[in-house]
Amino acid sequence: MDSKQIDIDIETLQSNKRTWATLRVARKAEYIDGMRTRTAEVAREWVEAAVKAKGLSMEDPRAGEEWTSGPFAVMALLNDLEVSLGRIAAGISTVDGYSTRQTPSGQVIVEVFPATAEDRLLFSGVSAEVWMDASVTPEGLEDSVASFYQEEDPRGAVQVVLAAGNIASIAPLDVIHAMFNEGKVVILKKNPVNDYLGEHLEHIFSELAAEGFIRFAYGGVDVGEYLTSHPGVDSIHITGSAGTFDAIVFGGGDEGTENKRNNTPANTRPVAAELGGVSPTIIVPGPWSRRDIRHQAEHVVSQKMHNSGFNCIAAQIVVVPDDWEHTGTFLADVSELMAGMDDRDPYYPGALQRCEVAIDRSTGVEVHGDVEARYVIAGLDPTDDDEVLFTTEVFGPVLGVVRLTSPDVPSYLIKATAFANERLYGTLGVNILAHPKTMKKHRSAVDRMLARLDYGTIAVNSWTGAAYFMPKLTWGAAQGHTARDIQSGTGVVHNVLMFDKPAKSIIYGPFVDGKRAWMKGEFHIAPKPVYFVSNQQAHVVGERLIPYAASGSKADLARVASAAVRG
């Protein structure tokens, strides 16, 4: 560890933090175009490095995961952020023109997506909204956005960002949020798992680095400890595990345990955190056809196996109605699809050990895969307080099944909501798969479920991972976690509309693709989602998204669409 260089870097950031904080908004917005251009410049090398590290090839459709969750995610956020900064510079609210509504209890909801004709074409059938904290009123909404830019004399701050090692865009998106939403300068500490991307991120942020607004650090735990305890660091953001959070805030070993017990932090700096959790997918009974069952089984497997299961919102528990006539067929399809997948490299450290712990005390374990195992565990007891799959994020290819019995759909939704809220650790994301006719028939019960689910992101007929790619949504845990019970963390990122008091984000997707939509009462032209692991055009779509994100041209959009419909 080069502690002297870190000291120099932090001293540089300290000397420039107020300059960045007070920089004109219009000047800050000027950095966006260069960052977008440089992201496009390194996109192919970025993806090539990622697929090599994960045992794939550029011709493998699964390379699409790296295009979409890597450079495209960064460029999409930069595009939306540029609009928000332009509005602020012109004295216009970031939410001006967005439709709002209120829940029966008065909670304000801002309908943020789709916002353009391009949105409606590229994401046909998808809509999204952000729910505000109960303290926000319709009249006060515009006063509860972009609070940093309302400060008369911001002092600035130096923030260390501890990067994740799984999804390549997490680090740059966290940095952008800290700098442009919160007015902080940043030292980014790359995760050793994917520090091979460091050179590309340094290129993207090179203009900001040249002016002393960002610095980079590499290394292991010792570097992280040095940074988070450095007197020149004002705040911390971490994407990782609750254990790492505890070590930063309370310290390690017996002393850290005692500090946590007594709620006496060893590190008193503000710490924002995104820590994952146990993500459920709730299957709602309804009049599903045979093709619906297969399609949604594929959906669940995709939610689990995207990026080999190394996602903080990878589906870990699928909740099914025990007395539904299609439950057996649905679960059989899930198992068949898991068995039929190609093996994937368990590249993330500790994956095999975590999987072994998860399956050790379970019966009914299905093992799939010729070389690298994937697991489906049926028959989990929903009342078991000690079930590892309920209390610990496996972060690997393990999917558990829970059956719930209820006499009707409204009762089932209540029971499933209580199970997700009360039995499963973490509050980052939850998925709900329901037939449109069921949604319509039981609208009030569905609305109550959405209001009561205590999660930062809810996906209805979609995956919370899709919400990650939508910059106008917030990304983070549910509200209210404390350091002693951190669950999935505290604070949000992305959030280009800069809501100060968001409660949750909800994304709604199509139940089926556009070819069968009219039969379900849906009206859209959506093809198979690009995140489906069976999408054979995902790598083509992903690559074509880069020039579209760079140019916004209709010709580039048409090239994306032509590949997407063949998926």
C-alpha positions as CSV (number, residue, x, y, z in Angstrom):
1,M,0.0,0.0,0.0
2,D,1.4,3.4,-1.0
3,S,0.0,5.4,2.0
4,K,2.0,8.5,1.0
5,Q,0.3,8.7,-2.4
6,I,-3.1,8.2,-0.7
7,D,-2.2,11.1,1.7
8,I,-1.2,13.3,-1.3
9,D,-4.4,12.4,-3.2
10,I,-6.7,13.2,-0.2
11,E,-4.8,16.4,0.4
12,T,-5.5,17.4,-3.2
13,L,-9.1,16.6,-2.9
14,Q,-9.4,18.5,0.4
15,S,-7.9,21.6,-1.3
16,N,-10.4,21.4,-4.2
17,K,-13.6,20.3,-2.5
18,R,-15.0,23.7,-2.0
19,T,-14.1,24.7,-5.6
20,W,-16.1,21.7,-6.9
21,A,-19.0,22.3,-4.5
22,T,-19.4,26.0,-5.6
23,L,-18.7,25.4,-9.3
24,R,-21.4,26.8,-11.5
25,V,-24.0,24.2,-12.5
26,A,-23.6,25.0,-16.1
27,R,-19.9,24.3,-15.8
28,K,-20.5,21.0,-14.1
29,A,-22.9,20.0,-16.9
30,E,-20.1,20.6,-19.4
31,Y,-18.2,17.7,-18.0
32,I,-21.0,15.3,-19.0
33,D,-20.4,15.3,-22.8
34,G,-16.7,14.4,-22.4
35,M,-17.5,11.6,-19.9
36,R,-20.1,10.2,-22.3
37,T,-17.7,10.4,-25.3
38,R,-14.8,8.7,-23.3
39,T,-17.2,6.0,-22.1
40,A,-18.1,5.2,-25.7
41,E,-14.4,5.2,-26.6
42,V,-13.5,2.5,-24.0
43,A,-16.7,0.5,-24.2
44,R,-15.4,-2.3,-26.3
45,E,-12.2,-2.7,-24.4
46,W,-14.2,-2.5,-21.1
47,V,-16.5,-5.3,-22.2
48,E,-13.7,-7.4,-23.6
49,A,-11.9,-7.3,-20.3
50,A,-15.0,-8.2,-18.4
51,V,-16.1,-11.2,-20.5
52,K,-12.5,-12.5,-20.4
53,A,-12.5,-12.3,-16.6
54,K,-15.8,-14.1,-16.3
55,G,-14.9,-16.9,-18.7
56,L,-17.1,-15.7,-21.6
57,S,-16.5,-14.5,-25.2
58,M,-17.6,-11.5,-27.1
59,E,-19.7,-13.8,-29.4
60,D,-21.6,-15.3,-26.4
61,P,-25.0,-13.8,-26.0
62,R,-24.3,-13.5,-22.2
63,A,-21.7,-10.8,-23.1
64,G,-24.8,-8.7,-23.4
65,E,-24.8,-8.5,-19.6
66,E,-21.5,-6.7,-19.7
67,W,-22.6,-4.2,-22.4
68,T,-25.8,-3.3,-20.7
69,S,-24.6,-3.4,-17.0
70,G,-21.3,-1.7,-17.9
71,P,-20.8,1.2,-20.3
72,F,-24.5,1.5,-21.4
73,A,-25.7,2.0,-17.8
74,V,-23.1,4.8,-17.3
75,M,-24.0,6.5,-20.6
76,A,-27.8,6.3,-19.9
77,L,-27.3,7.9,-16.5
78,L,-25.1,10.6,-18.0
79,N,-27.7,11.5,-20.6
80,D,-30.5,11.9,-18.0
81,L,-28.2,13.7,-15.6
82,E,-27.3,16.2,-18.3
83,V,-31.0,17.1,-18.7
84,S,-31.4,17.6,-14.9
85,L,-28.3,19.8,-14.6
86,G,-29.5,21.8,-17.6
87,R,-32.8,22.4,-15.9
88,I,-31.2,23.4,-12.6
89,A,-28.9,25.8,-14.5
90,A,-31.9,27.4,-16.1
91,G,-33.8,27.7,-12.8
92,I,-36.3,25.0,-13.7
93,S,-37.2,22.2,-11.3
94,T,-35.9,18.7,-12.2
95,V,-39.5,17.4,-11.8
96,D,-41.2,20.1,-13.8
97,G,-43.8,18.5,-16.2
98,Y,-43.8,15.1,-14.6
99,S,-47.2,13.7,-13.6
100,T,-48.0,13.0,-10.0
101,R,-50.7,11.2,-8.1
102,Q,-51.4,10.2,-4.5
103,T,-52.1,7.0,-2.7
104,P,-55.2,6.7,-0.6
105,S,-53.1,7.6,2.4
106,G,-51.8,10.7,0.6
107,Q,-48.3,9.5,-0.3
108,V,-47.0,11.4,-3.4
109,I,-46.0,9.3,-6.4
110,V,-44.1,10.8,-9.3
111,E,-44.5,9.0,-12.7
112,V,-41.0,9.3,-14.1
113,F,-41.0,6.8,-17.0
114,P,-41.6,6.8,-20.0
115,A,-40.7,10.5,-20.6
116,T,-40.0,10.5,-24.3
117,A,-41.1,8.8,-27.6
118,E,-37.8,7.0,-27.6
119,D,-38.5,5.6,-24.1
120,R,-41.8,4.3,-25.4
121,L,-40.1,2.5,-28.3
122,L,-37.0,1.2,-26.6
123,F,-38.8,0.1,-23.4
124,S,-42.3,-0.6,-24.8
125,G,-44.7,-1.6,-22.2
126,V,-42.5,-0.4,-19.3
127,S,-43.4,2.3,-16.8
128,A,-41.9,3.4,-13.6
129,E,-42.6,5.7,-10.6
130,V,-40.9,7.0,-7.5
131,W,-42.9,7.2,-4.2
132,M,-42.0,10.0,-1.9
133,D,-41.7,9.9,1.9
134,A,-45.0,10.5,3.7
135,S,-43.7,14.0,4.7
136,V,-43.7,15.2,1.1
137,T,-46.8,17.0,-0.1
138,P,-47.8,17.7,-3.7
139,E,-47.3,21.4,-3.0
140,G,-43.9,20.8,-1.5
141,L,-42.6,18.3,-4.1
142,E,-40.5,20.8,-6.0
143,D,-38.9,22.1,-2.8
144,S,-37.8,18.5,-2.0
145,V,-35.6,17.9,-5.0
146,A,-31.9,18.9,-5.7
147,S,-31.4,20.3,-2.2
148,F,-27.6,20.5,-2.7
149,Y,-28.1,23.0,-5.5
150,Q,-30.3,25.1,-3.1
151,E,-27.5,25.6,-0.6
152,E,-26.2,29.2,-0.6
153,D,-22.6,28.4,0.4
154,P,-21.8,24.7,0.2
155,R,-18.6,23.7,1.9
156,G,-18.0,20.4,0.0
157,A,-16.7,17.1,1.2
158,V,-14.2,14.4,0.4
159,Q,-15.9,11.0,0.0
160,V,-14.3,7.6,-0.3
161,V,-16.3,5.3,-2.5
162,L,-15.6,1.6,-1.9
163,A,-16.5,-0.1,-5.2
164,A,-18.3,-3.4,-5.8
165,G,-16.6,-6.2,-7.7
166,N,-19.5,-7.7,-9.5
167,I,-21.3,-5.2,-11.8
168,A,-18.9,-3.0,-13.6
169,S,-21.0,0.2,-13.7
170,I,-21.7,0.4,-9.9
171,A,-18.4,2.2,-9.2
172,P,-18.7,5.0,-11.8
173,L,-22.4,5.4,-11.0
174,D,-21.7,5.8,-7.3
175,V,-19.0,8.3,-8.1
176,I,-21.2,10.3,-10.4
177,H,-24.0,10.4,-7.7
178,A,-21.6,11.7,-5.1
179,M,-20.1,14.3,-7.3
180,F,-23.1,15.7,-9.2
181,N,-26.0,15.0,-6.8
182,E,-24.2,15.7,-3.5
183,G,-21.4,18.1,-4.6
184,K,-18.5,15.9,-3.2
185,V,-15.1,15.2,-4.5
186,V,-14.2,11.5,-4.5
187,I,-11.4,9.0,-4.0
188,L,-12.6,5.7,-5.6
189,K,-11.1,2.6,-4.2
190,K,-11.5,-0.2,-6.8
191,N,-12.5,-3.7,-5.7
192,P,-9.7,-6.2,-6.4
193,V,-12.2,-8.5,-8.2
194,N,-12.6,-6.2,-11.1
195,D,-9.8,-3.7,-10.7
196,Y,-8.8,-4.5,-14.3
197,L,-11.4,-1.9,-15.3
198,G,-9.6,0.8,-13.4
199,E,-7.7,2.1,-16.5
200,H,-11.0,2.6,-18.3
201,L,-12.7,4.4,-15.4
202,E,-9.6,6.6,-15.1
203,H,-10.0,7.5,-18.8
204,I,-13.7,8.3,-18.4
205,F,-13.0,10.6,-15.4
206,S,-9.7,12.0,-16.7
207,E,-10.9,15.6,-17.1
208,L,-12.2,15.7,-13.6
209,A,-9.0,14.1,-12.3
210,A,-6.9,16.7,-14.1
211,E,-8.6,19.4,-12.1
212,G,-8.2,17.6,-8.8
213,F,-11.8,16.5,-8.2
214,I,-11.3,12.7,-8.3
215,R,-8.6,10.3,-7.4
216,F,-8.2,6.5,-7.6
217,A,-6.9,3.9,-5.2
218,Y,-6.2,0.1,-5.6
219,G,-5.5,-2.7,-3.2
220,G,-7.1,-4.9,-0.6
221,V,-8.6,-4.6,2.8
222,D,-5.6,-2.6,4.2
223,V,-6.2,0.1,1.6
224,G,-9.9,0.2,2.5
225,E,-9.1,0.5,6.2
226,Y,-6.6,3.2,5.6
227,L,-9.0,5.3,3.5
228,T,-12.1,4.9,5.7
229,S,-10.2,5.9,8.8
230,H,-8.2,8.7,7.2
231,P,-8.6,12.1,8.9
232,G,-9.0,13.8,5.4
233,V,-12.1,11.7,4.5
234,D,-15.4,13.4,5.4
235,S,-17.8,10.6,4.3
236,I,-18.0,7.1,3.0
237,H,-20.1,5.2,0.5
238,I,-19.8,1.4,0.3
239,T,-21.4,-1.2,-2.0
240,G,-20.8,-4.6,-0.4
241,S,-21.8,-6.7,2.6
242,A,-23.2,-5.9,6.0
243,G,-20.1,-7.4,7.5
244,T,-17.9,-4.9,5.8
245,F,-20.2,-2.1,6.9
246,D,-20.0,-3.2,10.5
247,A,-16.2,-3.4,10.3
248,I,-16.0,0.2,8.9
249,V,-18.5,1.6,11.4
250,F,-17.9,-0.4,14.6
251,G,-14.5,-1.9,14.0
252,G,-13.4,-5.5,13.9
253,G,-13.1,-8.4,16.2
254,D,-14.5,-8.5,19.8
255,E,-14.2,-4.8,20.1
256,G,-16.3,-4.2,17.1
257,T,-18.9,-6.6,18.3
258,E,-19.0,-4.8,21.7
259,N,-19.2,-1.4,19.9
260,K,-22.2,-2.6,17.9
261,R,-23.9,-4.0,20.9
262,N,-23.5,-0.7,22.7
263,N,-24.2,1.4,19.6
264,T,-20.9,3.2,19.9
265,P,-19.5,3.6,16.4
266,A,-15.7,3.6,16.2
267,N,-16.0,5.6,12.9
268,T,-18.4,8.6,13.2
269,R,-18.3,9.7,9.6
270,P,-21.5,9.6,7.6
271,V,-21.7,6.2,5.8
272,A,-24.0,5.5,3.0
273,A,-24.3,1.8,1.9
274,E,-25.9,-0.5,-0.6
275,L,-25.5,-4.0,0.9
276,G,-27.8,-6.4,-1.0
277,G,-30.0,-8.9,0.8
278,V,-32.3,-11.8,0.2
279,S,-34.5,-10.9,-2.8
280,P,-37.8,-12.7,-3.3
281,T,-39.9,-13.2,-6.4
282,I,-43.6,-13.6,-5.6
283,I,-45.7,-15.6,-8.0
284,V,-49.3,-14.5,-8.0
285,P,-51.9,-17.2,-9.0
286,G,-54.0,-16.5,-12.0
287,P,-55.2,-17.8,-15.4
288,W,-51.7,-18.4,-16.8
289,S,-51.5,-20.3,-20.1
290,R,-48.9,-23.0,-20.7
291,R,-46.7,-20.4,-22.6
292,D,-47.2,-17.9,-19.8
293,I,-45.8,-20.5,-17.3
294,R,-42.8,-21.2,-19.4
295,H,-42.1,-17.5,-20.0
296,Q,-42.3,-16.6,-16.4
297,A,-40.2,-19.6,-15.3
298,E,-37.6,-18.3,-17.7
299,H,-38.0,-14.9,-16.1
300,V,-37.2,-16.3,-12.6
301,V,-34.2,-18.2,-13.9
302,S,-32.9,-15.1,-15.5
303,Q,-33.4,-13.1,-12.3
304,K,-31.3,-15.7,-10.6
305,M,-28.6,-16.5,-13.1
306,H,-27.8,-13.1,-14.7
307,N,-24.1,-12.6,-14.0
308,S,-23.9,-16.1,-12.6
309,G,-26.1,-15.0,-9.7
310,F,-23.5,-12.5,-8.4
311,N,-26.0,-9.7,-8.1
312,C,-27.2,-7.9,-5.0
313,I,-30.8,-8.3,-6.3
314,A,-30.5,-11.8,-7.8
315,A,-33.7,-13.7,-6.9
316,Q,-32.9,-16.0,-4.0
317,I,-36.4,-17.1,-2.9
318,V,-39.3,-17.8,-5.2
319,V,-42.6,-17.7,-3.4
320,V,-45.4,-19.8,-5.0
321,P,-49.0,-20.5,-4.0
322,D,-49.2,-24.1,-2.8
323,D,-52.7,-24.7,-3.9
324,W,-52.5,-23.1,-7.4
325,E,-53.1,-25.6,-10.2
326,H,-50.0,-24.5,-12.1
327,T,-47.4,-24.5,-9.3
328,G,-46.1,-28.0,-10.1
329,T,-45.7,-27.2,-13.8
330,F,-44.1,-23.8,-13.1
331,L,-41.5,-25.3,-10.7
332,A,-40.8,-28.2,-13.1
333,D,-40.0,-25.6,-15.8
334,V,-37.7,-23.7,-13.4
335,S,-35.8,-26.8,-12.7
336,E,-35.6,-27.8,-16.4
337,L,-34.4,-24.4,-17.4
338,M,-31.7,-24.4,-14.6
339,A,-30.6,-27.8,-15.7
340,G,-30.4,-26.8,-19.4
341,M,-28.2,-23.8,-19.0
342,D,-24.5,-23.8,-19.9
343,D,-22.1,-23.9,-17.0
344,R,-20.7,-20.5,-15.9
345,D,-17.5,-19.7,-14.1
346,P,-18.1,-19.0,-10.4
347,Y,-15.6,-16.2,-10.7
348,Y,-16.6,-14.3,-7.6
349,P,-14.5,-15.2,-4.5
350,G,-16.1,-17.5,-2.0
351,A,-19.0,-18.5,-4.2
352,L,-18.6,-22.3,-3.7
353,Q,-18.3,-22.0,0.0
354,R,-21.4,-19.8,0.3
355,C,-23.4,-22.3,-1.8
356,E,-22.2,-25.2,0.4
357,V,-23.4,-23.4,3.5
358,A,-26.7,-22.6,2.0
359,I,-27.5,-26.2,0.9
360,D,-25.9,-27.9,3.9
361,R,-29.0,-28.2,6.1
362,S,-31.6,-28.4,3.4
363,T,-33.4,-31.4,1.9
364,G,-34.8,-31.6,-1.6
365,V,-31.7,-30.0,-3.1
366,E,-31.6,-30.3,-6.9
367,V,-28.1,-30.0,-8.3
368,H,-27.7,-28.9,-11.9
369,G,-24.6,-28.4,-14.1
370,D,-21.9,-30.7,-15.5
371,V,-19.0,-28.8,-14.0
372,E,-20.2,-25.7,-12.1
373,A,-23.2,-26.5,-10.0
374,R,-26.5,-24.6,-9.8
375,Y,-29.0,-25.4,-7.1
376,V,-32.8,-25.4,-6.6
377,I,-34.0,-26.1,-3.1
378,A,-37.6,-26.9,-2.8
379,G,-39.8,-27.3,0.3
380,L,-38.3,-24.5,2.5
381,D,-40.3,-24.0,5.7
382,P,-41.6,-20.4,5.6
383,T,-41.8,-20.4,9.4
384,D,-38.1,-21.4,10.0
385,D,-36.4,-18.5,11.6
386,D,-33.0,-20.2,11.2
387,E,-33.2,-20.9,7.5
388,V,-29.9,-19.7,6.0
389,L,-31.6,-18.8,2.7
390,F,-33.9,-16.4,4.6
391,T,-31.2,-14.8,6.7
392,T,-28.1,-14.6,4.4
393,E,-27.5,-13.4,0.9
394,V,-25.9,-16.4,-0.8
395,F,-24.5,-14.3,-3.7
396,G,-24.3,-17.3,-6.0
397,P,-26.4,-19.7,-8.0
398,V,-28.8,-21.0,-5.4
399,L,-32.6,-20.6,-5.7
400,G,-34.9,-21.6,-2.8
401,V,-38.7,-22.3,-3.1
402,V,-41.3,-21.4,-0.5
403,R,-44.9,-22.5,-0.8
404,L,-47.7,-20.4,0.9
405,T,-51.3,-21.5,1.3
406,S,-54.1,-19.0,1.2
407,P,-57.8,-19.3,0.2
408,D,-57.9,-16.5,-2.3
409,V,-55.6,-14.0,-4.1
410,P,-56.1,-11.1,-1.7
411,S,-55.2,-13.3,1.3
412,Y,-52.2,-14.7,-0.6
413,L,-50.9,-11.2,-1.3
414,I,-51.2,-10.3,2.4
415,K,-49.4,-13.5,3.4
416,A,-46.6,-13.1,0.8
417,T,-46.1,-9.5,1.8
418,A,-45.7,-10.4,5.4
419,F,-43.3,-13.2,4.6
420,A,-41.1,-11.0,2.5
421,N,-41.1,-8.1,5.0
422,E,-40.8,-10.2,8.2
423,R,-38.8,-13.3,7.3
424,L,-36.3,-12.3,4.7
425,Y,-33.2,-10.3,5.5
426,G,-32.7,-7.1,3.5
427,T,-34.9,-4.6,1.7
428,L,-33.2,-3.8,-1.6
429,G,-35.6,-5.4,-4.1
430,V,-38.6,-7.6,-4.5
431,N,-40.2,-9.0,-7.7
432,I,-43.9,-9.7,-8.4
433,L,-45.1,-11.8,-11.4
434,A,-48.9,-11.5,-12.0
435,H,-51.3,-12.0,-14.9
436,P,-52.8,-8.7,-16.1
437,K,-56.3,-10.0,-15.5
438,T,-55.4,-10.8,-11.9
439,M,-53.9,-7.4,-11.5
440,K,-57.1,-5.8,-12.8
441,K,-59.5,-8.0,-10.8
442,H,-57.6,-7.5,-7.5
443,R,-56.4,-3.9,-8.1
444,S,-57.0,-2.8,-4.5
445,A,-55.2,-5.8,-3.0
446,V,-52.3,-5.3,-5.4
447,D,-52.1,-1.6,-4.5
448,R,-52.1,-2.4,-0.8
449,M,-49.3,-4.9,-1.4
450,L,-47.2,-2.3,-3.2
451,A,-47.7,0.2,-0.4
452,R,-46.9,-2.3,2.3
453,L,-43.8,-4.0,0.8
454,D,-40.9,-2.6,2.7
455,Y,-38.3,-2.5,-0.2
456,G,-36.4,0.1,-2.0
457,T,-37.3,-1.2,-5.4
458,I,-40.3,-3.2,-6.5
459,A,-40.6,-4.8,-9.9
460,V,-44.0,-5.9,-11.2
461,N,-43.8,-8.3,-14.2
462,S,-40.2,-7.1,-14.4
463,W,-36.9,-7.6,-12.5
464,T,-35.5,-5.1,-10.1
465,G,-32.3,-5.4,-12.1
466,A,-34.1,-3.6,-14.9
467,A,-34.7,-0.7,-12.6
468,Y,-31.0,-0.4,-12.0
469,F,-30.7,0.7,-15.7
470,M,-33.3,3.5,-15.3
471,P,-31.5,6.5,-13.9
472,K,-34.7,8.4,-13.0
473,L,-35.4,5.8,-10.4
474,T,-33.7,5.6,-7.0
475,W,-31.5,2.7,-6.1
476,G,-31.0,1.6,-2.5
477,A,-32.6,0.0,0.5
478,A,-35.9,0.8,2.1
479,Q,-36.0,3.7,4.5
480,G,-35.3,3.6,8.2
481,H,-32.3,1.3,8.7
482,T,-29.9,2.1,11.5
483,A,-26.2,1.2,11.9
484,R,-27.1,-1.6,14.4
485,D,-29.6,-3.1,12.0
486,I,-28.3,-2.0,8.6
487,Q,-30.1,-4.7,6.5
488,S,-29.6,-3.5,2.8
489,G,-28.1,-0.2,3.7
490,T,-29.0,3.4,3.9
491,G,-29.2,6.2,1.3
492,V,-29.9,6.0,-2.5
493,V,-27.9,6.5,-5.7
494,H,-28.7,7.0,-9.4
495,N,-31.7,9.3,-8.8
496,V,-31.0,11.9,-11.5
497,L,-34.1,13.8,-10.7
498,M,-32.5,14.3,-7.3
499,F,-35.4,13.5,-5.0
500,D,-34.4,14.4,-1.4
501,K,-36.9,12.2,0.3
502,P,-37.7,9.1,-1.8
503,A,-39.3,6.1,-0.2
504,K,-39.3,3.5,-3.0
505,S,-39.2,3.0,-6.7
506,I,-41.5,0.8,-8.7
507,I,-41.1,-0.5,-12.2
508,Y,-43.9,-2.2,-14.2
509,G,-43.1,-4.4,-17.1
510,P,-45.2,-6.4,-19.7
511,F,-46.4,-9.9,-18.6
512,V,-45.6,-11.3,-22.1
513,D,-43.9,-10.2,-25.2
514,G,-45.6,-8.1,-27.8
515,K,-46.6,-11.0,-30.0
516,R,-49.1,-12.2,-27.4
517,A,-49.8,-9.0,-25.5
518,W,-53.2,-8.3,-26.9
519,M,-54.4,-11.7,-25.7
520,K,-53.6,-10.6,-22.1
521,G,-55.1,-7.1,-22.4
522,E,-51.7,-5.5,-22.8
523,F,-50.8,-3.1,-25.6
524,H,-47.1,-2.9,-26.4
525,I,-44.5,-4.2,-28.9
526,A,-41.9,-5.4,-26.3
527,P,-39.6,-8.3,-27.4
528,K,-38.0,-10.7,-25.0
529,P,-36.3,-8.7,-22.3
530,V,-32.6,-8.2,-23.0
531,Y,-31.7,-9.5,-19.5
532,F,-33.3,-12.9,-20.1
533,V,-30.5,-15.5,-20.1
534,S,-32.0,-17.1,-23.2
535,N,-31.9,-14.0,-25.3
536,Q,-29.7,-14.9,-28.2
537,Q,-29.3,-11.3,-29.4
538,A,-28.4,-9.8,-26.0
539,H,-24.8,-9.2,-27.0
540,V,-25.8,-7.5,-30.3
541,V,-28.4,-5.4,-28.6
542,G,-25.9,-4.4,-25.9
543,E,-23.2,-3.4,-28.3
544,R,-25.7,-1.4,-30.5
545,L,-26.9,0.5,-27.4
546,I,-23.6,2.2,-27.1
547,P,-23.7,4.3,-30.3
548,Y,-27.4,5.1,-29.6
549,A,-26.6,6.3,-26.1
550,A,-23.8,8.4,-27.5
551,S,-25.8,10.0,-30.4
552,G,-29.5,9.6,-29.6
553,S,-30.1,9.2,-33.3
554,K,-33.2,7.5,-34.7
555,A,-31.0,5.5,-37.0
556,D,-29.0,4.1,-34.1
557,L,-32.3,3.4,-32.2
558,A,-33.6,1.5,-35.2
559,R,-30.5,-0.7,-35.2
560,V,-31.1,-1.5,-31.5
561,A,-34.7,-2.4,-32.2
562,S,-33.9,-4.6,-35.2
563,A,-31.7,-6.7,-33.0
564,A,-34.0,-6.7,-30.0
565,V,-37.0,-8.2,-32.0
566,R,-34.8,-11.2,-32.9
567,G,-33.9,-12.0,-29.3
